[in-house]
Amino acid sequence: MIKDNSQKEKRLCPKCLAETEPHIDFCQKCGVPLGDYANYDPLKRIQSTGWLYRHSVSGPSSAIILCGIWLIFGPTFLLALVYIKLLGLAALFLAIPFMLISSIILYRATKNYIRNREKNRIEI
């Protein structure tokens, strides 16, 4: 917390260092969850988790992030395939959205990891 000239406390975002009001739970500039309440409120927890997934697939990622994404979304993709195989057309409307979302997230995370590795290899 910092104090400006009017003696009002403000919070700094740990990612972009933008000043925010103490009662705001997400940075208005970059969307980072701020404070503990962003993870206790059910709706804000969904938004916080969504920010984490978006952040992990949007920028350069490390091997640990890639492994975590594959551990979370790989089984979801495989389960959707099993549901389609077992239940046929009855599971098609349920399984296709899960397969589509999982495959997009897996593709983007893997692509960003490979692109980051190639860029680091060229710079060395």
SULJO-V760778 format. One record per run of one state. SS is the DSSP state (2 for helix, 1 for strand, 0 for the rest). FROM is the first residue (numbers start at 1). TO is the last residue. Records with the same first field share a line. If there is no record, write none. Layout:
SS->FROM-TO  FROM-TO
This chain:
0->1-1  4-8  13-18  22-25  27-32  34-36  41-41  59-62  124-124
1->2-3  9-12  19-21  26-26  33-33
2->37-40  42-58  63-123
